[in-house]
Amino acid sequence: MNALGRLTVEAGRPLIEWRKASFRAPDFGEHWEIVFSAYFAAVLILIVAANEWNPFSKGDSAEDARRKLIGRAATAAAGVAIIALGWLLTVHPFEHEYERGRLSVTFLDVGQGDSMLISFPRGSLMLLDSGGRAGFDSLESDEEVEYVFVEDRVGVGEIAVAPYLWRRGIKRLDWIAASHGDADHVEGFGEIVRGFEIGAVLKGAPKRSDPPPSAFDRAALVANAPTRSLKRGDALDIDGARIDVLSPFADQPPMSDNNESLVLRIRFGARSFLLTGDIEKEAEARLVESNSDLRADVLKVAHHGSKTSSTIGFLERVKPRHAVISVAKLSPFGHPHPEALARLQTTNARVWRTSECGAITISTDGDDLRIETFVKCGSGERSADKASRSSHARLVYSAR
């Protein structure tokens, strides 16, 4: 009986785990109603036309012949339309949407976590982090958190990250990358690698000789793509943009997972982005002491605005014009911390939160800087009430 039970459970597993055994119906955005309406209209026409044709019916009159001719022609036309529209709905043969010549970073709204889609000037794509369910093993000791039961449910990758990618017609990610292994940064990759073709995998070089596998490591195995470990001093040139790896340091002793986050500085023309993962004050201090060029027009605020990050010395070196905090509206960790916000205000940077603005896209042609938000919002504490009342609007802000 046990053998029969195992056979019943395991027989379908290879097919379930085979990535090509399933496909995603593409998202046609604002035009989805037209495409699906046309498909079902063609199905209805096929049914009516086939009934009108009815090749098995008797009758040799001119009227019967004309009816059958019209029915046969309509059946053939509807059949061709169904095949064409079915192929369109299944394959989505169009290129993904991007603005040629612009580097853009979209900070996705994944609640308490990080996920960024980086679109390079000639269309190459990188997904840095994927969001996920936040863990509670690294709470700061003086913060009180109400623990709640969280039922098993569809993950953030499936309900937040993947729909955004489908909406843009994306079927392939040239790179997936993890800043570090915390669940709220990588848990969504398990769903992403099953729905998209993956070109290559990037992660920070491990300090421990035999680190335990993270959700990202397991997803990389499923993706079956080449993996590259990055450390300070490495660089990538993609579509005319340059990515410099500022951390982790190859010679530093093992630190906390947060402080071993992958820190990337992306430059395109005169503009730059600094993406900091979850580094805290120890890693920030090391970056300052290393005399790295930390200047950035856009700063991804470290550790969701934790009070243990965004130190004054670090911010003085970065001098950001815009600071983005990826955080939940009701953060279980109390992020962003008032002390971190106070320090950010000393830089005169404009602060944006995914909890208020939804997805935030910042793009540049190498000179200008354009900000688009999914929900109309302002920046700073004064805009919170206004932003929470707005819905599905966009704000475009340009600066030179």
N, C-alpha and C positions, 0 to 999 in steps of 0.2 A: 504494500500500500504506500509506504514511504517513497519507494522508487517511482511508482505511478504518479504520486503527487509532485515529486521533483520534476518528472518529465513534463507534466502539465504546466508547471511554472516556468521551466527553463526552455521549453521548445520554441517559444516565440521570442526569446530574448535576443538572439542574433539579428532578427528582423527589426526589432524595436531599436537596437543600438546602431543599426546600419543607417548612416546619415542620409543616404540617397533613397531610403525607403519612404520618406515623407517629404512633403513640400509645403511651402507657405503660400496661401493666396496673397498676391501682392496688394499693396494699398495704393489706390489711384487718387488719393487725396480728395480734393473737392469734386472731382469728376467721377467718383465711384458710382454714384446713382445712375449716371448716364450709361456707363459700361454694363452694369448688372441689369438695368432695365432693358437695354438692347438685347442682352443674352436671353432673358426670359421672354421677351417679345418674340424673338426668333423661335424659341421652343413652342410658344403658343401658335404661331403661324404654321410651324411644322405639323402640329397636331391637327389643325383645321384643314390644312392643304392635303395631308395624307388621307384624311377622312373624305375630302372632296374627290381626290383622285380615285381611291378605292379600286385598285387594279383587278380585284376579284369579282366586282359587280358586273352584272350582265347588262347589255343594252348596246345596240349598234346604230342608234340614231345620231344625226349630226349634233344634236344637243349634248348627248352623252359623250361623244368624241371630243367636243370642245371643252366640256367640263373636266374630262380626264386630262386633256392637254394642259389646261390651266393648273389643275391640281398637281400634275407631275412637275411642271416648271416651278411652281411655288414650293413644292417639297424639296426639289433640288437646291433652290436658292436658299431656303431656310436651313437646309442641312449644311451647306457651305458656310453660311453665316454662323451657325452654332459651332462648327469646327474652328473657324477663324477666331471667334470671340472666346471660345474655350481655351484655345492656345494662348491668346492674349492674357486671359485671366490667370493662367497657370504659369506662364513663362515671364511675363512682363519684360519684353525685349529692349526696353529703353535704357539709356544711360542714366546713372544716378544724377540728382540735381546738385550742381555746385557752380560757383561763380569763378570762371577761369581768371587766373591772375591774382586771386585773393587767398590769403591764408586765413582760415577761420577756426576758432575753438568754441565749441558749444558745450557749456556746462549744463548737463542734463539734470532735471529735477528728479532725483531718486530718493528723496526723503533724507534720512540720516545716512549719508554715504557719499561717495564720489563716483562720477562717471563723466568723461569728457570725450567728445568726438572731435578729432583734429582733421580738418580737410585742407590738404595742401594745394598750392596754386595750380597744379595740373591734374588734380582729381584724386591723388593718392589719399588713402584714409587710414587713420590710426584710432583705435578705441583704447583710451587709457583709463583703466578701472571700469567697473561695470555695476557698481552698486551692490546691495545685498542686505540681508537682515543684520542689524547692528548687534554686536555682542556686548555683554555687560561685565566683562572680566577686567576692564581697564578703567573703571570709574575713578574719578578723583575723590579722595577720601572725605572731603568736606562738602560733597554734593549729595543731597538726598534724592533718591529716585524711587518712584512708585513702581514696583514690579507688577507686571500684568501678564496673564497667560496669553500667548500668541499661538493661535491654531495653525495647523499645517495649511499652506495656501500657495497659490501660484507666486513665483518669485519675481523680484524687481526686474530682472533681465527680460522676463516674458511680458510683463505688463507696462513697463516704462521705457526700457532701452530699445528692445526690438521693434515696437511699433513706430518709434521715431525713425529708426533706420529704414523700415519698410516704406514709410511715408515719403522718404526722399529717394526711393527707388534703389536702395543699396542692397546688393546681394553678396558682395565680397568686401572684406576688410583686409587691407594689405598687411596691417600689423594689429595685433592685440598686445597690450602691455599692462603690467600691474605695478603700481607704485610700491606696494607691499602686500602681505598676505592676510590682512584683517578682512573679516567676512563682509563688512559694509563697503569694501572696495572690490572684492573679487567673486563673491558668491554668485553674481549674475552671469559670470562667464560660462557656467555649466549649461545654461540655456542658450547663450549666444552662439557657442561653437556648434550647436546642433541645427541652427537655423541659417547660418551664413558660412560661406567659404572663407577660410583663413589662410593668408599668405605666409605669415611668420609670427613668432612669439618673442616678446621682449620682457625681461625682468631684471631686477637688481641682482648683482652677483652675491650669492649667499656667503655669510661669514663662517657659519658652522659647517663642519665637514659632512654631516649627515642630517640636514634639517628635515623635520617632518613635512610630508607633502601637504600643500595647501589646496584650497578649492581651485586656485588658478593652475597649479601643477596638474591636477586631475583633468581640468578642462583642456590643457595643452596636449595631453595624451590623446584625448578624443579628437582634437583638431588635427592631429597627425601632421603638424607643420614644423619646420625647423625652428629651434629655440636658440636665442642668443642672450647671454648674461651681460649686463652693462655695469660698468663701474666708472668712477670719476676719471675724466680724461678722454673717454670715448666720445665719438661724435658721429652724427648721421647727417648726410646731405640729401634732402628729399625735395624734388621739384623746385629747387632754388632757395629753399628755406634750410636753415642749419639748426640742428638740435645738439646742444652741448650737455653732456651728463656731468652734473656738479656733485652728485652724491649717489650712492654710498662711496666712501673712501676705501680704497683697496687695503690700506695699511692700518685702518682703525680696528681696535678690538671689537668683538661682538657687543652691540648695544641693544636697546629695546627695539622691537619690530618697528615702532613708529620712527625712531631715529635712524633706521636703516632704509627709510623710504627712498625710492628713486626720485631725484630732484632733476628736472629738465628745464633748460632755458632755450626757448625757441626764438630764433631771430629771422626776420624777413624784412629786407630793406632797413629802414631806420627804426622799426618797431620790434618789440620783444615781449615775450610772455614767460613768466616764471611759474612753473607748476611744482608744488612743494610736497605733495603727498600729505603725510601726517607727522612731519618732523616737529620736534619740540625744541626747547631752548638750548639743549646740549648740541644738537646738530646745527641749529642756527648759529650758535657761537663758533662752531668749527668752520662753517662756511665763511663767516666774517673774518676769522683769523687767517684763513687761507688766501685772503686777498683776491677771491674770485670776483669777476665782474657780475654783480648781482642786479644791476639796474634793469628795470622792467617797466614797461607801460602798464602791463596787466599782471597782477599777482593773484594766483590762486591761494587764498589764505590757508595756511597750514592747519591741519587737524580741526577743521570745521569751526575755527574761531575759539579754540580752547584757550584757557588762561595760561597754559604752559607753553604756548607758542606766540608768534608775532611779537617778539621782544623789540624794544626800542632800537637797540643797536642794529638788529637785522633790518628793520624797516627803514632806518636811516640810510642803509646801503642800497636797498632796493629802490626807494623813492617812487612807489607806484602812483600812477594817475587813476587807476581803477583797481579795486580789490573785490574779488568774488568769493563769497562764502557759500559752500555747498552744505546745506543743513536742512533738517526737518523743521516744519512749522512748530511742532511741539517736540523739541529735542529731548530725549530721555537723559542726556548728559548735561543739559543746561547750556548748550551751545547756541549762539556764540556768547562767550562770557563777557560781562560788562567791562572787565579790565582789558580784554583783548580789543573790544570795540573802542575803548578810550585811547588805547595806544594807536590804533589805526587812524583815529581822528586827528592825531598830531601830524600825520603825513599829508593831510588835505586831500587824500585819495577819495574818490567817489566809491561808496561801498554798495555792492549789489548782493542780494541773497536769493538763492533759488527758492527758498520758502515763501518769498514775497513775489518774485518775478517769474516763477516757472523756469523753463529752459532759457538760458542766457547765451546768446551768440555774439562773440566779439571777433570782428574780422578786420583785415588791413590789406591794402595793396602795396604795403611797404612804406607808405607815407601817412595816409589817413587812418582813422580808427573809428569803426562803426559798431554800435551796440544795438542789438535787437533783443527784445524780451517777449516771451510768449504771453505774459500777463502784463498789462500796463501798470507800471510801478515807478516809484521814484527811487532815491537812494537815501541811506541814513535812517535814523530812528523816526524822524518826523513823517516819513512816507508810509509807515507800516499800515496804519488804518486805511488809508486811501487804497493801497495796493490790495488789501484783503477784500475790498468791495468790488474790485475790478475783475473781469473775467474774459479770457480769450481775446485779448487785445494785444497790440504790438506798439512798442516805442522804438524809434530809430534815433540814435544819438550819434552825431559825427563830430570828430575833432581833428584838427590839423596842427 
